[in-house]
């Protein structure tokens, strides 16, 4: 039974695609006000050390509560990077919990720090 729980999605292609929660399209269709954060994989130190810089990470942040509404990643280890985001969503943590975390260096999860440091200031749904 999955009612009321976040169900992750992973496509193990090269590079991987992973998603949890709302997509931008779904948020717009539902009239949800959100802020967007997006970074290319080439700013993630571990992606650089692996020479796997194709792709991006993207997150939707609730404009009022700062909770994470959705996350997508297209790049190396995308499914693994999604796991800490999923836990933050389950715990109803604000995105700042991941932004301000100290992750081991260099890891793919460390890329969540620049992602959540790049949250837009204006709601995307209002654009």
TORMIBA-390321 format. One record per residue: residue in three letters; x, y, z of N, C-alpha, C in turn; residue number from 1. Coordinates in Angstrom, 2 decimals. Each point is the difference from the previous one (the first is absolute). Layout:
+-------+---------+---------+---------+---------+---------+---------+---------+---------+---------+------+
| lumfi |     npx |     npy |     npz |    capx |    capy |    capz |     cpx |     cpy |     cpz | kepa |
+-------+---------+---------+---------+---------+---------+---------+---------+---------+---------+------+
|   ALA |       X |       Y |       Z |       X |       Y |       Z |       X |       Y |       Z |  NUM |
...
+-------+---------+---------+---------+---------+---------+---------+---------+---------+---------+------+
//
This chain:
+-------+---------+---------+---------+---------+---------+---------+---------+---------+---------+------+
| lumfi |     npx |     npy |     npz |    capx |    capy |    capz |     cpx |     cpy |     cpz | kepa |
+-------+---------+---------+---------+---------+---------+---------+---------+---------+---------+------+
|   UNK |    0.85 |   -1.18 |    0.00 |   -0.85 |    1.18 |    0.00 |    0.90 |    1.25 |    0.00 |    1 |
|   UNK |   -0.31 |    0.94 |   -0.86 |    0.83 |    1.21 |   -0.11 |   -0.77 |    1.28 |    0.31 |    2 |
|   UNK |   -1.24 |   -0.10 |    0.42 |   -0.79 |    1.20 |    0.27 |    0.68 |    0.85 |    1.06 |    3 |
|   UNK |    0.16 |    1.29 |   -0.31 |    0.58 |    0.93 |    0.95 |    1.50 |   -0.06 |    0.13 |    4 |
|   UNK |    0.67 |   -0.79 |   -0.84 |    1.45 |   -0.11 |    0.07 |    0.63 |    0.45 |   -1.31 |    5 |
|   UNK |    1.22 |    0.50 |    0.08 |    0.75 |    0.38 |   -1.18 |    0.52 |   -1.26 |   -0.69 |    6 |
|   UNK |   -0.24 |   -0.11 |   -1.29 |    0.48 |   -1.15 |   -0.76 |    1.05 |    0.49 |   -0.99 |    7 |
|   UNK |    1.24 |   -0.44 |    0.18 |    1.06 |    0.44 |   -0.91 |   -0.07 |   -0.71 |   -1.33 |    8 |
|   UNK |    0.58 |    0.63 |   -1.00 |    0.07 |   -0.56 |   -1.35 |    1.44 |    0.09 |   -0.47 |    9 |
|   UNK |    0.55 |   -1.10 |   -0.48 |    1.35 |    0.00 |   -0.56 |    0.00 |   -0.72 |   -1.34 |   10 |
|   UNK |    0.71 |    0.58 |   -0.93 |    0.22 |   -0.63 |   -1.29 |    1.51 |   -0.18 |   -0.12 |   11 |
|   UNK |    0.46 |   -1.23 |    0.01 |    1.43 |   -0.29 |    0.05 |    0.61 |   -0.04 |   -1.40 |   12 |
|   UNK |   -0.01 |    1.17 |   -0.63 |    0.59 |    0.19 |   -1.31 |    1.39 |    0.60 |    0.21 |   13 |
|   UNK |    0.62 |    0.42 |   -1.07 |    1.31 |    0.66 |    0.13 |   -0.08 |    1.37 |   -0.66 |   14 |
|   UNK |   -0.12 |    1.08 |    0.79 |   -0.02 |    0.05 |    1.46 |   -1.37 |   -0.37 |    0.56 |   15 |
|   UNK |   -0.05 |   -0.19 |    1.32 |   -1.24 |   -0.36 |    0.69 |   -0.95 |    1.17 |    0.06 |   16 |
|   UNK |   -1.29 |   -0.32 |    0.13 |   -1.02 |    1.01 |    0.26 |   -0.76 |   -0.42 |    1.24 |   17 |
|   UNK |   -0.18 |    0.91 |    0.94 |   -0.72 |   -0.29 |    1.24 |   -0.93 |    1.17 |    0.32 |   18 |
|   UNK |   -1.17 |   -0.35 |    0.57 |   -0.96 |    1.05 |    0.35 |   -0.84 |   -0.45 |    1.18 |   19 |
|   UNK |   -0.36 |    0.97 |    0.82 |   -0.93 |   -0.24 |    1.10 |   -0.83 |    1.27 |    0.20 |   20 |
|   UNK |   -1.25 |   -0.18 |    0.37 |   -0.87 |    1.15 |    0.25 |   -0.49 |    0.63 |   -1.29 |   21 |
|   UNK |   -0.35 |    1.27 |    0.09 |   -0.59 |    0.71 |   -1.13 |    1.02 |    0.41 |   -1.04 |   22 |
|   UNK |   -0.42 |   -0.08 |   -1.26 |    0.77 |    0.60 |   -1.09 |   -0.48 |    1.43 |   -0.17 |   23 |
|   UNK |    0.71 |    0.79 |   -0.78 |   -0.44 |    1.36 |   -0.26 |   -1.37 |    0.01 |   -0.67 |   24 |
|   UNK |   -0.20 |   -0.89 |   -0.95 |   -1.29 |   -0.08 |   -0.71 |   -1.13 |   -0.29 |    0.97 |   25 |
|   UNK |    0.19 |   -0.97 |    0.90 |   -1.03 |   -0.35 |    0.98 |   -0.27 |    1.16 |    0.94 |   26 |
|   UNK |    1.03 |    0.69 |    0.45 |   -0.17 |    1.14 |    0.90 |   -0.80 |    1.10 |   -0.69 |   27 |
|   UNK |    0.31 |    0.29 |   -1.25 |   -0.72 |    1.03 |   -0.74 |   -1.45 |   -0.40 |   -0.22 |   28 |
|   UNK |   -0.25 |   -1.26 |   -0.36 |   -1.37 |   -0.48 |   -0.20 |   -0.83 |    0.11 |    1.27 |   29 |
|   UNK |    0.63 |   -0.19 |    1.15 |   -0.70 |    0.05 |    1.30 |   -0.04 |    1.41 |    0.59 |   30 |
|   UNK |    0.65 |    0.95 |   -0.66 |    0.03 |    1.36 |    0.51 |    0.83 |    0.17 |    1.25 |   31 |
|   UNK |    1.00 |   -0.84 |    0.16 |    0.87 |    0.04 |    1.18 |    1.07 |    1.06 |   -0.21 |   32 |
|   UNK |    0.14 |    0.90 |    0.95 |    1.05 |    1.02 |   -0.06 |    1.30 |   -0.60 |    0.51 |   33 |
|   UNK |    1.02 |    0.03 |   -0.85 |    1.27 |   -0.60 |    0.37 |    1.15 |    0.87 |   -0.47 |   34 |
|   UNK |    1.16 |   -0.23 |    0.60 |    1.25 |    0.61 |   -0.46 |    0.86 |   -1.12 |   -0.57 |   35 |
|   UNK |    0.83 |    0.35 |   -0.95 |    0.78 |   -1.00 |   -0.72 |    1.48 |    0.12 |    0.33 |   36 |
|   UNK |    0.64 |   -1.14 |    0.10 |    1.47 |   -0.07 |    0.12 |    0.46 |   -0.96 |   -1.07 |   37 |
|   UNK |    1.04 |    0.39 |   -0.74 |    0.52 |   -0.89 |   -1.05 |    1.48 |    0.27 |   -0.18 |   38 |
|   UNK |    0.77 |   -1.08 |   -0.12 |    1.43 |    0.12 |   -0.27 |    0.41 |   -1.08 |   -1.00 |   39 |
|   UNK |    1.03 |    0.28 |   -0.78 |    0.56 |   -1.05 |   -0.87 |    0.90 |   -0.91 |    0.83 |   40 |
|   UNK |    0.17 |   -1.23 |   -0.44 |    0.86 |   -0.94 |    0.71 |    1.45 |    0.43 |   -0.01 |   41 |
|   UNK |    0.38 |    0.87 |   -0.92 |    1.42 |    0.38 |   -0.06 |    0.45 |    0.91 |    1.15 |   42 |
|   UNK |   -0.91 |    0.33 |    0.93 |    0.41 |    0.74 |    1.20 |    0.14 |   -0.94 |    1.21 |   43 |
|   UNK |   -0.28 |   -1.28 |   -0.20 |    0.10 |   -0.98 |    1.08 |    1.42 |   -0.58 |   -0.03 |   44 |
|   UNK |    0.73 |    0.21 |    1.08 |    1.41 |   -0.40 |    0.03 |    0.21 |   -1.48 |   -0.32 |   45 |
|   UNK |   -0.84 |   -0.88 |    0.54 |    0.17 |   -1.43 |   -0.27 |   -0.26 |   -0.31 |   -1.47 |   46 |
|   UNK |   -0.94 |    0.66 |   -0.61 |   -0.26 |   -0.19 |   -1.44 |    1.24 |    0.39 |   -0.80 |   47 |
|   UNK |    0.68 |    1.04 |    0.43 |    1.23 |    0.43 |   -0.67 |    1.10 |   -1.05 |    0.14 |   48 |
|   UNK |    0.14 |   -0.57 |    1.21 |    1.06 |   -0.99 |    0.20 |   -0.27 |   -1.28 |   -0.78 |   49 |
|   UNK |   -1.28 |   -0.29 |   -0.26 |   -0.38 |   -1.19 |   -0.76 |   -0.08 |    0.26 |   -1.50 |   50 |
|   UNK |    0.18 |    1.26 |   -0.40 |   -0.20 |    0.41 |   -1.40 |   -1.40 |   -0.36 |   -0.49 |   51 |
|   UNK |   -0.98 |    0.16 |    0.89 |   -1.41 |   -0.27 |   -0.30 |   -0.80 |    1.27 |    0.23 |   52 |
|   UNK |    0.19 |    1.00 |   -0.83 |   -0.59 |    1.32 |    0.24 |   -1.26 |    0.26 |   -0.81 |   53 |
|   UNK |   -0.48 |   -0.99 |   -0.74 |   -1.25 |    0.20 |   -0.75 |   -1.17 |    0.03 |    0.97 |   54 |
|   UNK |   -0.94 |    0.90 |   -0.25 |   -1.24 |   -0.02 |    0.74 |   -0.22 |    1.19 |    0.92 |   55 |
|   UNK |   -1.00 |   -0.15 |    0.86 |   -0.43 |    1.08 |    0.89 |   -0.72 |   -0.57 |    1.21 |   56 |
|   UNK |   -0.18 |    0.86 |    1.01 |   -0.87 |   -0.27 |    1.15 |   -0.97 |    1.16 |    0.09 |   57 |
|   UNK |   -1.23 |   -0.31 |    0.37 |   -1.03 |    1.04 |    0.09 |   -0.91 |   -0.32 |    1.18 |   58 |
|   UNK |   -0.41 |    1.04 |    0.72 |   -0.92 |   -0.18 |    1.13 |   -1.06 |    1.08 |   -0.01 |   59 |
|   UNK |   -1.20 |   -0.37 |    0.42 |   -1.10 |    0.94 |    0.18 |   -0.19 |    0.20 |    1.50 |   60 |
|   UNK |   -0.05 |    1.24 |    0.42 |   -0.11 |    0.35 |    1.42 |   -1.32 |    0.74 |    0.22 |   61 |
|   UNK |   -0.77 |   -0.43 |    0.99 |   -1.25 |    0.67 |    0.32 |    0.28 |    1.44 |    0.40 |   62 |
|   UNK |   -0.69 |    0.94 |   -0.64 |    0.25 |    1.42 |    0.24 |   -0.30 |    0.44 |    1.43 |   63 |
|   UNK |   -0.93 |   -0.67 |    0.64 |   -0.37 |    0.42 |    1.35 |    0.77 |   -0.70 |    1.10 |   64 |
|   UNK |    0.15 |   -1.31 |   -0.11 |    0.57 |   -0.78 |    1.11 |    1.48 |   -0.34 |   -0.17 |   65 |
|   UNK |    0.55 |    0.22 |   -1.19 |    1.39 |   -0.37 |   -0.32 |    0.23 |   -1.50 |   -0.04 |   66 |
|   UNK |   -1.08 |   -0.80 |    0.01 |    0.14 |   -1.45 |   -0.12 |    0.25 |   -0.37 |   -1.46 |   67 |
|   UNK |    0.66 |   -1.12 |   -0.20 |    0.30 |   -0.49 |   -1.34 |   -1.23 |   -0.70 |   -0.55 |   68 |
|   UNK |   -0.47 |    0.48 |   -1.14 |   -1.18 |   -0.58 |   -0.65 |    0.36 |   -1.07 |   -1.02 |   69 |
|   UNK |    1.16 |    0.15 |   -0.62 |    0.41 |   -0.95 |   -1.03 |    1.47 |    0.13 |   -0.30 |   70 |
|   UNK |    0.56 |   -1.06 |   -0.55 |    1.42 |   -0.04 |   -0.32 |    0.18 |   -0.87 |   -1.23 |   71 |
|   UNK |    0.83 |    0.47 |   -0.93 |    0.37 |   -0.77 |   -1.18 |    1.51 |    0.09 |   -0.18 |   72 |
|   UNK |    0.58 |   -1.08 |   -0.44 |    1.42 |    0.01 |   -0.32 |    0.21 |   -0.86 |   -1.24 |   73 |
|   UNK |    0.82 |    0.51 |   -0.90 |    0.39 |   -0.73 |   -1.20 |    1.51 |    0.07 |   -0.04 |   74 |
|   UNK |    0.63 |   -1.10 |    0.40 |    1.45 |   -0.02 |    0.06 |    0.49 |   -1.23 |    0.74 |   75 |
|   UNK |    1.30 |   -0.10 |    0.13 |    0.62 |   -1.13 |    0.69 |   -0.53 |   -0.12 |    1.42 |   76 |
|   UNK |   -0.36 |   -1.23 |    0.39 |   -0.46 |   -0.29 |    1.37 |   -1.24 |    0.80 |    0.41 |   77 |
|   UNK |   -0.83 |    0.36 |   -0.96 |   -1.19 |    0.82 |    0.31 |   -0.90 |   -0.67 |    1.04 |   78 |
|   UNK |   -0.18 |   -1.30 |   -0.10 |   -0.83 |   -0.71 |    0.97 |    0.55 |    0.08 |    1.41 |   79 |
|   UNK |    1.32 |   -0.07 |    0.13 |    0.63 |    0.09 |    1.32 |   -0.12 |    1.42 |    0.56 |   80 |
|   UNK |    0.14 |    0.98 |   -0.85 |   -0.09 |    1.40 |    0.45 |   -1.42 |    0.31 |    0.47 |   81 |
|   UNK |   -0.99 |   -0.67 |   -0.59 |   -1.39 |    0.25 |    0.35 |   -0.33 |   -0.45 |    1.43 |   82 |
|   UNK |    0.68 |   -1.02 |    0.52 |   -0.34 |   -0.57 |    1.30 |   -0.01 |    1.01 |    1.15 |   83 |
|   UNK |    1.04 |    0.84 |    0.17 |   -0.08 |    0.97 |    1.10 |   -1.11 |    1.03 |   -0.20 |   84 |
|   UNK |   -0.31 |    0.31 |   -1.25 |   -1.11 |    0.94 |   -0.27 |   -1.31 |   -0.65 |    0.41 |   85 |
|   UNK |   -0.17 |   -1.27 |   -0.34 |   -1.21 |   -0.72 |    0.39 |   -0.16 |   -0.02 |    1.52 |   86 |
|   UNK |    1.08 |   -0.25 |    0.72 |   -0.08 |    0.00 |    1.46 |   -0.39 |    1.38 |    0.54 |   87 |
|   UNK |    0.54 |    1.05 |   -0.59 |   -0.37 |    1.36 |    0.42 |   -1.47 |    0.25 |   -0.27 |   88 |
|   UNK |   -0.50 |   -0.49 |   -1.12 |   -1.42 |    0.17 |   -0.32 |   -0.88 |   -0.77 |    0.99 |   89 |
|   UNK |    0.38 |   -1.24 |    0.31 |   -0.77 |   -0.81 |    0.96 |   -0.05 |    0.69 |    1.36 |   90 |
|   UNK |    1.12 |    0.57 |    0.41 |    0.10 |    0.66 |    1.31 |   -0.57 |    1.42 |   -0.01 |   91 |
|   UNK |   -0.46 |    0.46 |   -1.17 |   -0.56 |    1.35 |   -0.14 |    1.00 |    1.08 |    0.39 |   92 |
|   UNK |    1.26 |   -0.24 |   -0.30 |    1.05 |    0.97 |    0.28 |    0.01 |    1.11 |   -1.04 |   93 |
|   UNK |    0.40 |    1.19 |    0.37 |    0.17 |    1.04 |   -1.02 |    1.24 |   -0.32 |   -0.83 |   94 |
|   UNK |    0.06 |    0.55 |   -1.21 |    1.14 |   -0.25 |   -0.88 |    1.31 |    0.45 |    0.64 |   95 |
|   UNK |   -0.07 |    0.95 |    0.91 |    1.20 |    0.52 |    0.65 |    0.72 |   -1.07 |    0.83 |   96 |
|   UNK |   -0.72 |   -1.05 |    0.42 |    0.64 |   -1.09 |    0.76 |    1.05 |   -0.68 |   -0.87 |   97 |
|   UNK |   -0.28 |   -0.17 |   -1.28 |    0.98 |   -0.59 |   -0.91 |    1.02 |    1.04 |   -0.45 |   98 |
|   UNK |   -0.44 |    1.21 |   -0.21 |    0.93 |    1.06 |   -0.42 |    1.10 |    0.21 |    1.03 |   99 |
|   UNK |   -0.37 |   -0.08 |    1.27 |    0.93 |    0.30 |    1.08 |    0.71 |   -1.24 |    0.57 |  100 |
|   UNK |   -0.28 |   -1.16 |   -0.58 |    0.62 |   -1.24 |    0.46 |    1.47 |   -0.05 |   -0.40 |  101 |
|   UNK |    0.75 |   -0.81 |    0.70 |    1.38 |   -0.27 |   -0.38 |    0.04 |   -1.44 |   -0.48 |  102 |
|   UNK |    0.21 |   -0.17 |   -1.30 |    0.10 |   -1.32 |   -0.61 |    1.47 |   -0.33 |   -0.20 |  103 |
|   UNK |    0.31 |   -1.28 |   -0.06 |    1.37 |   -0.42 |   -0.28 |    0.43 |    0.57 |   -1.35 |  104 |
|   UNK |    1.28 |    0.30 |   -0.12 |    0.55 |    0.60 |   -1.21 |    1.06 |   -0.90 |   -0.60 |  105 |
|   UNK |    0.00 |   -0.27 |   -1.26 |   -1.03 |    0.36 |   -0.97 |   -1.01 |   -1.14 |   -0.16 |  106 |
|   UNK |   -1.26 |    0.28 |    0.12 |   -1.06 |   -0.98 |   -0.26 |   -1.04 |    0.64 |   -0.90 |  107 |
|   UNK |   -0.79 |   -0.83 |   -0.64 |   -1.07 |    0.52 |   -0.85 |   -1.04 |    0.72 |    0.86 |  108 |
|   UNK |   -0.29 |   -0.53 |    1.19 |   -0.98 |    0.64 |    0.88 |    0.44 |    1.41 |    0.39 |  109 |
|   UNK |    1.30 |    0.24 |    0.03 |    0.50 |    1.34 |    0.31 |   -0.52 |    1.02 |   -1.01 |  110 |
|   UNK |   -0.37 |   -0.45 |   -1.18 |   -0.58 |    0.89 |   -1.01 |   -1.32 |    0.60 |    0.42 |  111 |
|   UNK |   -0.63 |   -0.55 |    1.04 |   -1.25 |    0.59 |    0.49 |    0.23 |    1.37 |    0.63 |  112 |
|   UNK |    1.21 |    0.24 |    0.49 |    0.30 |    1.31 |    0.61 |   -0.06 |    1.11 |   -1.04 |  113 |
|   UNK |    0.71 |   -0.10 |   -1.14 |   -0.16 |    1.06 |   -1.00 |   -1.41 |    0.04 |   -0.59 |  114 |
|   UNK |   -0.67 |   -1.16 |   -0.11 |   -1.37 |    0.02 |   -0.51 |   -0.89 |    0.84 |    0.90 |  115 |
|   UNK |   -0.01 |   -0.30 |    1.29 |   -0.89 |    0.70 |    0.91 |    0.52 |    1.38 |    0.40 |  116 |
|   UNK |    1.20 |    0.32 |   -0.41 |    0.50 |    1.38 |    0.15 |   -0.42 |    0.86 |   -1.19 |  117 |
|   UNK |   -0.63 |   -0.63 |   -0.98 |   -0.39 |    0.67 |   -1.23 |   -1.52 |    0.10 |   -0.15 |  118 |
|   UNK |   -0.72 |    0.08 |    1.11 |   -1.46 |    0.10 |   -0.04 |   -0.39 |    1.41 |   -0.43 |  119 |
|   UNK |   -0.87 |    0.07 |   -0.99 |   -0.44 |    1.32 |   -0.50 |   -0.75 |    0.74 |    1.10 |  120 |
|   UNK |   -0.03 |    1.31 |   -0.13 |   -0.69 |    0.81 |    0.99 |   -1.46 |    0.25 |   -0.36 |  121 |
|   UNK |   -0.34 |   -0.09 |   -1.28 |   -1.37 |    0.25 |   -0.45 |   -0.71 |   -1.32 |   -0.28 |  122 |
|   UNK |   -1.28 |   -0.11 |    0.39 |   -0.75 |   -1.22 |   -0.31 |   -0.07 |   -0.23 |   -1.50 |  123 |
|   UNK |    0.30 |   -1.23 |   -0.42 |    0.00 |   -0.34 |   -1.43 |   -1.42 |   -0.07 |   -0.56 |  124 |
|   UNK |   -0.96 |   -0.45 |    0.80 |   -1.36 |   -0.14 |   -0.49 |   -0.62 |    1.36 |   -0.32 |  125 |
|   UNK |    0.52 |    1.05 |    0.60 |   -0.52 |    1.35 |   -0.22 |    0.63 |    0.66 |   -1.22 |  126 |
|   UNK |    1.04 |   -0.64 |   -0.57 |    0.69 |    0.60 |   -1.14 |   -0.81 |   -0.07 |   -1.25 |  127 |
+-------+---------+---------+---------+---------+---------+---------+---------+---------+---------+------+
//
